[in-house]
């Protein structure tokens, strides 16, 4: 699978997850809102029913009081009197409860005021009627009943109550419609949300199956590619080993063959130097011969004028040639050393790294004293590796740290080490002149140097060090800036696998 396809798949997966989260959030919020609204609407429906029932209960108590009063008037029975008193006692609490129930409706508040006045009037009539009966004045009680019937106080109460019941029935219908609508919306929201969740789940299943198929196809292609991978790797490794050996042989042959013409050049340069001396002595002798006298002695004769300048130019040219020959000789020797080192088979052994580095420091003690440098060696992890390679690595780095200190500044070179995930990490740091960041890669190139070239060297040391580190299965890096010192970091396996690495050389 390509990187673009992976990015697209990741994008759609994130989009699907976000959409699912958004749908669930909307459904949850909508459901909570609609359920609460349906609950409120249902509460108002129940409230309306309670108010209507309370009106009927109030009317029932008034009718009970009237019936019991008439029965008591006709029979003088105490049971009727007790029923009347009980009904009258229940009227006021029933009226108060009704007042509380309908307090939210302004129209009903007006009706309750009218109903309260009529009930108060009727209760006063009950009191007068029962007084007449208790005193035995049944005619006056009967006359009062006929008077009440003519004024139709009970009918007035019933009329107001009927109006209140009609208002509650209107509210009941309205609130029932609202409650049904809220419940319908809640059910619709739940259904739509469930459908969207199912749809997202189906899309997720499709994406997962598509991913599984893509993964299976990739694994199949990988298995097909790995069928002959071992043979291909062995073949490529053999080719690489042969090419590497050929390069080393070529470098050795070239370096060795370059020495013959270089030796000839060195010999002929010496002869040319002697010949030049003879020539300029003869020129000087001819210049000082008198017109009629004998030739001068064979001793040294001072040259004058153009002859003297010509002799100086000749000597300078010979000096350039000899210095170039010396440099060429050193480069050829370095190349031969590199080729010999490349052919050497590493021999792993258990090494006390601190002891090895302290031995190196002792051999460089004279240079460190001249440079006024102190070398501090911290506790270091031990290795199983090639001793000679480690000696060359640390010797070169410590020597460079001493060589490139800042003049007049006491030098400090610190060597630290730690372990991590099966590797030993060494840091060789100094407070020297530092390296420009743009030259960090340059210093590891063969025959390349950075900074002011005021120290002897051929630009091979760090390249050789990095090659050794790589052969030992490690890595090397540098951290440095001008005038702030340098830190070389080397990572090496704690236990080096010699058979695999030597096979690749």
Secondary structure, 3 states (H helix, E strand, C coil): CCHHHHHHHHHHHHHHHHHHHHHHHHHHHHHHHHHHHHHHHHHHHHHHHHHHHHHHHHHHHHHHHHHHHHHHHHHCCHHHHHHHHHHHHHHHHHHHHHHHHCCCCHHHHHHHHHHHHHHHHHHHHHHHHHHHHHCCCHHHHHHHHHHHHHHCHHHHHHHHHHHHHHHHHHHHHHHHHHHHHHHHHHHHHHHHHHHHHHHHHHHHHHHHHHHHHHHHHHHHHHHHHHCCHHHHHHHHHHHHHHHHHHHHHHHHHHHHHHHHHHHHHHHHHHHHHHHHHHHHHHHHHHHCCCCCCCCCCCCCCCCCCHHHHHHHHHHHHHHHHHHHHHHHHHHHHHHHHHHHHHHCCCCEEEECHHHHHHHHHHHCHHHHHHCCEEEEECCCCCEEEEHHHHHHHHHHHHHHHHHCCCCCCCEEEEEEEEEECCEEEEEEEECCCCCCHHHCCHHHCCCCCCCCCCCCCCCCHHHHHHHHHHHCCCEEEEEECCCCCEEEEEEEECECCHHHHHHHC
